[in-house]
């Protein structure tokens, strides 16, 4: 059995992991590759850990505007409540603003990169697991590596930038098969498209009032 510092009774020290989840990137990747997104986050984190001691996991996304789309806000609050009840997970929410018909995320990438750097500097983990394919994180990943930490990137190949792939110490290649046993709804969920077809499953904080992008 492991103690808090990751040292086991047999004297072996196993690498402590911290998991950083880019919520919007994960949502779009699941939708593109699996056509669903009702993910059991507790099971997902357990699978990423691979039995290693964990410091904490972090989830990053944009908080919906309750005045702009009340129903979407309520849906997100229900989804977030499941995350708040996930053991050893912290939720970090940025904001958004409209530029014409486009919603622009504010501060999400910065929060994730800052936490990864700060916790690495504080020696809170040995291995950072970044769940994202966004190349904007490549420089932060390299900086964490320069501290002597290892960085694993978990992403679908089709959604993984070349810059991030090249700088990662190791890759967890996500595929539809990878998620087969960690959906919260074991049956394929009903879904509703923008044309009115039915859907179910949480939306991870995705925007629905025009295209979304990061600042």
N, C-alpha and C positions, 0 to 999 in steps of 0.2 A: 504493500500500500504506500502511496506517495504522500510526503509531507508537503507543506505549502511551498517550499523552495524547490520542489521537484525531485528531491532525493528519496530513493526507494529504500526499503528495509535491507535490500541486498547491497546497498552502497552505490548502486548505479544512479547517475544523475541523468535524467531525461530532459530534453529541451523543452522549455516553457514556451507556449504559443500564445499569441494575441491575434485575434481575427478582426479584420477591418472590411466591412461589407458596404460596397457602393450600391445602395438600394435601387436607384434608378437604372443603373447599368445592368444589374442582375435581372430586374423586371423585364427590360427590353430583350435581354439575351434569352431568358426563358420563353418569352412570347415568340421570338423568332425561331427558336430551335425546338421547343417542346409544345408550343401552342397552348400552354397553360402556365399557371404561376402560383398555385395553391401549395406553397412549400411549407413543410414542417421545419421551422428554423432550428428547433432543438436537435432534431435528427440530423439536419444538415451540418450543424456545428460539430456534432459528435463524429460525423464521417470525416470532416476536414481535419479534426484533431488527430485521428489515427492512434488513439490511446495515450497521447502525450498530455502532460499536465497543462492546464490552461490558466492564463492570467485573467483574461476577460475577452468578450467579443463586443464589437461596436457596429451599430447599424446607422447609416447616414442617408438622409433623404430630405425632401422639401416638405414643409408643412403647408397643407392646402389652405386656401383662403375661404373661411366659412361664409363670407358674404358673396363671394363670386359664384360658388357652387355648393350650396348647403348639403345636398345629398352626397356629393363626393367627399366633402369634409367629414360627414358622419361615417361614411364607409371607411375612410382612412383612420378615424379614431377607433373603430372596432378592430381594424388590423393592428394598429399600434398597441392596443391593449394586450394582444397576444404576445407582442414583442416584449412589453414591460414585464410580462409574467414568465419570460424565458430566463432561466437561471444564468447569472453572470453575464447578462447583456445590457449594455448601455445604448440608448437611442439618442442620436444627435440630429436635430432638425434645423435646416436652413430655411431661407425664405425665397420668394419668387416675386417677380414683377412683370407686368405686361409691357412689351415693346411692339406696338401694333397688335396683331393677333397672335404673337408668339410669346409664350411664357419663358422667362429666363431664370434659371436657378442662380441663387446668390449664396455663396459661402460654403457650399457642400464640399467641394474638392479641397478647399483650404482647411476645413475642419478635419477631414480625414488625414490629409498629409501632415498637419500639425500634430495630431494625436500620435500618429505613427512615429514621427521624429521625436516628440517629447518623451514618449514611453520608452523608446529605444535608448535615448540619452539617459533616462532614469534607470535603465537596466531592469525594466519590468518584464521583459520577455527575451527569449533567445531567437525565436523564429516568428516573423510576422507573416500572416497569411492574408494576402490582399485578394478579395473577391471582386475583381473588376478587370476589364480588358482595356481600360482607358489609358492611352499613351501619355496623358497629362501627368500621370503619377510616376513616370520613369525617373525623373530627377530625384524625387523624394526617395524612391526605392534605392537608387544608387547611393544616396547620402546615408541611408540606414545601413547599407552594406559596408560603407566606409567606417561605420562605428564598430564593425565586427559582428553585426547581426546577419542572420540569413533571412531571405524573403522568398516566399512561395507565392505564386500567382495562380489563382483558380479562375478559369474562364473558358468559354467555348472558343475553339480555334477560329471560327468565323468572326468572332467579336473581339479577338485579341489583337492589339496593335503590335506592329513589328518592334517598336521602341521598347515596349514593356516586356515583350517576349525575350528580347535580347538581354535585358538587364536583370531579369529574374534569376535567382539561384536554382529554382526548380519550378516546374509547372504541374498543376493539377488540371488535367484536360477534362473539362465538363462535357458530357454528352447526354442525350435523352436517357440512355440506359443508366447513367450514374444516378439519376433522380427517381428511378422506378420504385424504389422502396422507401422514399422519404417524402412523398406527397402527403399532405394532411388529409386529402380526400382520395382514398385508394382507387376510386372509380374516376374516369375522366369527367371533369366538372362541366356543367352546362354553362355556356358563355353568351353574352350579348354584345354584339358588335355595335358600331356607331350607327348602323342602319336599323337597329332594333331587334336583332336576333338575341336570344337569351344567353347570358353568361353567368358564371358564378366564380368565386375565388377572389382573394384580395388583390388590389392593384398596386401595392408597394408604393403608393404615393404618386402614381403617374398623373401627368396633366391630361385634361380632356377638353380644354378650351383652346384648340389650335396646337400647332407643333410646339415641342419644348426643346430647349437647348440650354447649355451652360454659358455663363458669362465669361 
